[in-house]
Amino acid sequence: MSCRHEEAYTITGKLKGEVENAKIYLQKRDFESQNIVDSTVVHDGRFVLTGKVDFPGLYTIIIDRTPEGMESQPKYKNVSNFYLENSNISFDGDINTLPGFYNNPNRTVVPATISGSKAQQQKDEYSALVAPYNEQLKALNKRYMAEYLTPYFEEGTENTAVGIEIANKENEVNKQLLDLQIKFIQENTASIVAFDFVSYFFTGMYVDFTVAEIDEMVGWLANDWQGTPVFDRLKEQAEAAKRVALGERFKDIELLTRDGELVPLSSLIEPGKFNMLEFWASWCGPCRGEIPHLKRVHEEYKDKGFHIISISVDSNDKDWQKAMDEEGMVWTQLRDPKGMNGDVGTVYNVLGVPTCIVLDKDNRIYKTNMRGAYLDAFLAHEVN
């Protein structure tokens, strides 16, 4: 917002590599849509984009090198995300090392050097601050893949103790990262970077905050953003997030049983226990891959105060029935007949599967992202 005094932006790009006549697209990114707002063509390794924005925001430069006469394909695209504001901005990169449209672990990636945007500079400084924590998470993720997931999927071996150890360490690092992020937001309430952090909290896969914490974060931004369209949208996002916030009672919806009977979810929640709502689908590979783990968890904890309710988003009943039989899913099974467009999506904000939410013994949302070793860590700490 502090950049409003500038009248326009100019992005001056310089690219190394085979990029002559490549198309350049400037894309506005937000959580609802991604719109192309401008385009140009590379000549002699250079390009220029000019325009005006009402507010600084997150944008993407797409470099499309699809050969002439061919339909545009992702494998020919490179992308760079950055914060655009009304200022003179330089973009400098090598097409051979710029990030691709898809992640390729075998390819050396060097982000573009982008200067002239105060918001982007602030984001870069924050990224440098949290880089050591992200490196820790990267190392833990590598261990999780090698020592937990790979033996599980390739050999059917559950290294539960190792998985729990890694999950607990990851939770500790994520808590430290969250503390840094919250501190950054509180100290930079006028920043679009801080604003976007809060918006992401409300629109991500899970909402890991209480209603009171959501209101508090909106309050931090109110003085600097009140009366703007983006703040009005943030308040809408906050209200939607409150439906599935930590500490909120579960929402009762009607779902189908295996026998085709429409029943309220409340009729199958077991009182005095932790109840896990596990959203899945027969066509979801990761969902199917995790079922053997859920079978083991069900057998081990069903008499210790833990109850699983699997809720399918299959639109086809036969596919659902077949998958349950093939996998031997003997615990409580339900299905939303409207799939992702039903109450599962609109009431529980399920954006993708698998999604797992644990309710506490008072039927309030207690834990999110309860999959694999993260579920084991919770069970070992609070159910055993």
Rosetta blueprint (number, residue, H / E / L):
1 M L
2 S L
3 C L
4 R L
5 H L
6 E L
7 E L
8 A L
9 Y E
10 T E
11 I E
12 T E
13 G E
14 K E
15 L E
16 K E
17 G L
18 E L
19 V L
20 E L
21 N L
22 A L
23 K E
24 I E
25 Y E
26 L E
27 Q E
28 K E
29 R E
30 D L
31 F L
32 E L
33 S L
34 Q E
35 N E
36 I E
37 V E
38 D E
39 S E
40 T E
41 V E
42 V L
43 H E
44 D L
45 G L
46 R E
47 F E
48 V E
49 L E
50 T E
51 G E
52 K L
53 V L
54 D L
55 F L
56 P L
57 G E
58 L E
59 Y E
60 T E
61 I E
62 I E
63 I E
64 D E
65 R L
66 T L
67 P L
68 E L
69 G L
70 M L
71 E L
72 S L
73 Q L
74 P H
75 K H
76 Y H
77 K E
78 N E
79 V E
80 S E
81 N E
82 F E
83 Y E
84 L E
85 E L
86 N L
87 S L
88 N E
89 I E
90 S E
91 F E
92 D E
93 G E
94 D E
95 I L
96 N L
97 T L
98 L L
99 P L
100 G E
101 F L
102 Y L
103 N L
104 N L
105 P L
106 N L
107 R L
108 T L
109 V L
110 V L
111 P L
112 A L
113 T E
114 I E
115 S E
116 G L
117 S L
118 K H
119 A H
120 Q H
121 Q H
122 Q H
123 K H
124 D H
125 E H
126 Y H
127 S H
128 A H
129 L H
130 V H
131 A H
132 P H
133 Y H
134 N H
135 E H
136 Q H
137 L H
138 K H
139 A H
140 L H
141 N H
142 K H
143 R H
144 Y H
145 M H
146 A H
147 E H
148 Y H
149 L H
150 T H
151 P H
152 Y H
153 F H
154 E H
155 E H
156 G L
157 T L
158 E L
159 N L
160 T H
161 A H
162 V H
163 G H
164 I H
165 E H
166 I H
167 A H
168 N H
169 K H
170 E H
171 N H
172 E H
173 V H
174 N H
175 K H
176 Q H
177 L H
178 L H
179 D H
180 L H
181 Q H
182 I H
183 K H
184 F H
185 I H
186 Q H
187 E H
188 N L
189 T L
190 A L
191 S L
192 I H
193 V H
194 A H
195 F H
196 D H
197 F H
198 V H
199 S H
200 Y H
201 F H
202 F H
203 T H
204 G L
205 M L
206 Y L
207 V L
208 D L
209 F L
210 T E
211 V H
212 A H
213 E H
214 I H
215 D H
216 E H
217 M H
218 V H
219 G H
220 W H
221 L H
222 A H
223 N H
224 D H
225 W H
226 Q L
227 G L
228 T L
229 P H
230 V H
231 F H
232 D H
233 R H
234 L H
235 K H
236 E H
237 Q H
238 A H
239 E H
240 A H
241 A H
242 K H
243 R L
244 V L
245 A L
246 L E
247 G L
248 E L
249 R E
250 F L
251 K L
252 D L
253 I L
254 E E
255 L E
256 L E
257 T L
258 R L
259 D L
260 G L
261 E L
262 L E
263 V E
264 P E
265 L H
266 S H
267 S H
268 L H
269 I L
270 E L
271 P L
272 G L
273 K L
274 F E
275 N E
276 M E
277 L E
278 E E
279 F E
280 W E
281 A L
282 S L
283 W L
284 C L
285 G H
286 P H
287 C H
288 R H
289 G H
290 E H
291 I H
292 P H
293 H H
294 L H
295 K H
296 R H
297 V H
298 H H
299 E H
300 E H
301 Y H
302 K L
303 D L
304 K L
305 G L
306 F E
307 H E
308 I E
309 I E
310 S E
311 I E
312 S E
313 V L
314 D L
315 S L
316 N L
317 D H
318 K H
319 D H
320 W H
321 Q H
322 K H
323 A H
324 M H
325 D H
326 E H
327 E H
328 G L
329 M L
330 V L
331 W L
332 T E
333 Q E
334 L E
335 R E
336 D L
337 P L
338 K L
339 G H
340 M H
341 N H
342 G L
343 D H
344 V H
345 G H
346 T H
347 V L
348 Y L
349 N L
350 V L
351 L L
352 G L
353 V L
354 P L
355 T E
356 C E
357 I E
358 V E
359 L E
360 D L
361 K L
362 D L
363 N L
364 R E
365 I E
366 Y E
367 K E
368 T E
369 N L
370 M L
371 R L
372 G H
373 A H
374 Y H
375 L H
376 D H
377 A H
378 F H
379 L H
380 A H
381 H H
382 E H
383 V L
384 N L
